Structure formats: C-alpha cells, structure tokens
C-alpha cells in the first residue's frame, strides 16, 4: 500500500500516515479491540501493509458474545488477513477474513467513485471494528487524504468538528445523521463538506433531502463495505435510490429460484465487489447459504430501475405475516420516523395468538404523544393491516455498536 501525505488526527493528537511505513509491526496473530484512536488506526493500517493477521473485536459486546467470538477467531486463525465479524443485526455474528489486496482494491474503487484526493479529510466516527469505519483508513492511505478520528457519537460534538475542522467526507448511519441535523436546527453544512455517505439501514427521503451532500449507499461486511453509491452532484431522482454499483462492483436481482428478474421487478439482492470475501470462517453451513456462484446472497429485497440504480425495499427477515397479510417492518419504521416530533423508531415482530404475528413499535418522541395520535398520523402513510398493534414510547432506541438499530434488544422490551 502506498503511503500518503495525509494525517491521522484523534481527540488528543496527530501524526502523518507516512510515519507508519517505518514502523515494525508484530507478524504473529493478534486479537485487538480497536477504538477510534491513532494507535488503533495504525495497527489496522500496519496489518494491511504487512499482511500480519489481525482479528478485530467489538469493544462494547457482552462477555458471553465476546468469548464466543474469541473462540471462533482463535480456531480459524489465518496466517494473514484482517478478520471482522458481521454486525449481528440479523442474528449471531459471522466471521470474515479480508485479503489485504482485496481491501486495497475496494478502497481504490470507492476513491474513484468519490473522486477522492489529497485535499480530502474524512471524519471517522463509525467504529473501527466495523467495516464501515475500518474501510475509511485504506481509502485515505491510498488517496493521500487525512482522517479525523473520534470516539464520540455526540451530535453536538460531531457537528462542531464538521463546522470547525477541514472535513470534506463523512460516513454515517441514519440515526447519527438525523441527530446531527436536529442539533443543527436547519443550519446548512459548510460548503467544503462535499459528501455524507449514508448507509447501514433504511433512511427516509426526507432525511436525504435535508442535507444536499447526502449520498445513499448500499453495502455490507462481506462485500468489504460499499457496493452501490449515489453519484456526486446528481438530481433527487437518483438520490431517492441507493445509487449505481461503484467501479468493479455488480448487483443483480433474482427470484426465489435465483433467476434474474426484469428491470423494476423486486427480488432478492445479490452483489459482488473487488473487496468481497467468499466464505464465513469455520461455518460451512452459513457459507453455503451466504455465497452462490461468486455472488454474495443477501437477505435484502430490492429492484434495479431503468438507470441501473438500486432501490432497497427491506430485509427478507424483516417481513412478517399478520392475519394472512405480508407486512414489512422496515416500511412501518420508516413511516413512523416521518411523523412530526418523532426522533427515532424501531419495529419488531411479536407472536400473537389471534394474528399469528403483529408489529410492535418502539417510538422515541420529543413531546407527549398518545397511541391514538400516533396511529391517526400513521393512517396517512400505511394501510390498516400494516399499523403496529403494540406501541411503546421510550426515552432511547437501543443501538448496536455500529449505530444501527438493535432489533434483538428492542424485541425484549415488549
């Protein structure tokens, strides 16, 4: 990997990325729990430069989950590569191992799409133990961009960094962007901020329109992060989608028989990219389910429009059947978030003796809200059979370390 003219800066100091080239990195396998600091960033970049095997552990997982992942890492223990776990948003995390050459190829493809140069400075506030955070480091090292690391997710603090420091690129999940925009209360972002990459979960068009720099993306750990991304400086018609595949990435939509469907027809999303992996380490059963003929088999549904842009409709495992009707939990979640004075929402499937399954909604609001008032507003956006039958108003929506909604924990609150 070429060294860059950029710098790594965290909440306490700064160093040139080029300084890492002269450091000696341990070559033996190591488990590390990275935080968003220069030291952790240096260890990850060192592993990518030298091929030294490193396994990245979540810093905020419970003891039982951590022990299970450590055992899997130690059992797999490759001679080289960067090992990460999937986010766990749909169940037990699975382990992938990235070849450093694939990570570099993926970073080059993203840099080409974003036209990244030495003039750029990334704000890296996503966790380094997730692919969305980790992938920013090789992008910067290759393009010569700088990176501003922070461990804070406080919207006021992030807003001040964007306002006061030379940030041009940032990657966020919808919850983070929503909270930053609420803090800024209509104040536009500086003109130098040229792209806010938005991924990691469903987002409303209203959220995208509130910041013209927002570019929806679609990606996953198995693909090495981004697969599609809205292009820079396009109109709202493309910004309503998740964009076209970035260079060297592909998307196709298939039916239940894995046959390619027509344009504008919904189906299961399959992807492949320069940075993809091809197996889950130590898990043949999940590998057989997750990979097929060189493609990553996702659990997401969507369609490709006439312009080749991907529209993500939701997760297959985020569908329930209530009284014989198909209901999308993501659709309900998105509709609730559009309502006035709603800060955030999380919807889950609940067993019910009468309906089989029903939708339960956790709702975080900024004022007193009654159940009837919420449902009255929702009837303008959802058919009657899609309305949540159980509603809990909460002070905060549970989140995973990545910033995504923790639906597993949310379900336990009902």
FENZI-V153470 format. One record per backbone hydrogen bond with DSSP energy under -1.0 kcal/mol. CO is the residue of the C=O (numbers start at 1). NH is the residue of the N-H. If there is no record, write none. Layout:
BEGIN
co->[CO/CO]
nh->[NH/NH]
END
This chain:
BEGIN
co->[6/7/8/9/13/15/16/17/18/20/30/32/35/37/38/39/40/41/42/43/44/45/46/47/53/54/55/62/63/64/65/66/67/68/69/70/71/72/73/81/82/83/84/88/94/95/96/98/99/99/100/101/102/103/104/105/106/107/108/109/110/111/117/120/121/121/122/124/127/130/130/131/133/134/135/136/137/138/139/140/146/147/148/154/155/156/157/158/159/160/161/165/168/168/169/170/172/173/174/175/176/177/178/179/180/181/184/190/192/195/196/197/198/204/205/206/208/211/213/215/216/218/218/220/221/222/225/227/228/235/236/238/243/244/246/250/252/253/254/255/259/262/267/268/269/270/271/272/273/280/283/284/285/286/287/290/292/295/296/299/300/301/301/302/303/304/305/309/310/311/314/315/318/320/322/325/327/328/329/330/331/332/333/336/339/341/344/346/348/350/352/355/355/356/358/359/359/360/361/362/363/364/364/370/371/372/373/374/375/377/378/378/383/384/390/392/398/400/404/405/406/407/410/411]
nh->[17/147/15/149/10/8/19/20/21/23/55/57/37/41/42/43/44/45/46/47/48/49/50/51/30/83/32/66/67/68/69/70/71/72/73/74/75/76/77/54/98/56/96/91/86/281/84/82/102/103/104/105/106/107/108/109/110/111/112/113/114/116/120/146/168/169/148/150/130/133/134/135/136/137/139/140/141/142/143/144/122/9/124/158/159/160/161/162/163/164/165/167/194/195/123/197/199/177/178/179/180/181/182/183/184/185/187/193/194/170/215/172/217/208/209/210/211/214/196/198/230/227/228/225/224/277/220/246/218/239/240/241/310/229/249/272/270/261/268/258/255/265/302/254/298/252/296/250/276/283/287/288/289/290/291/297/295/292/271/316/269/313/314/267/311/264/308/305/242/303/301/318/329/327/325/322/320/332/333/334/335/336/337/339/342/366/364/362/360/358/356/323/357/352/350/389/390/348/392/346/394/343/344/374/375/376/377/378/379/380/381/382/386/387/361/363/406/403/400/407/410/411/413/414]
END
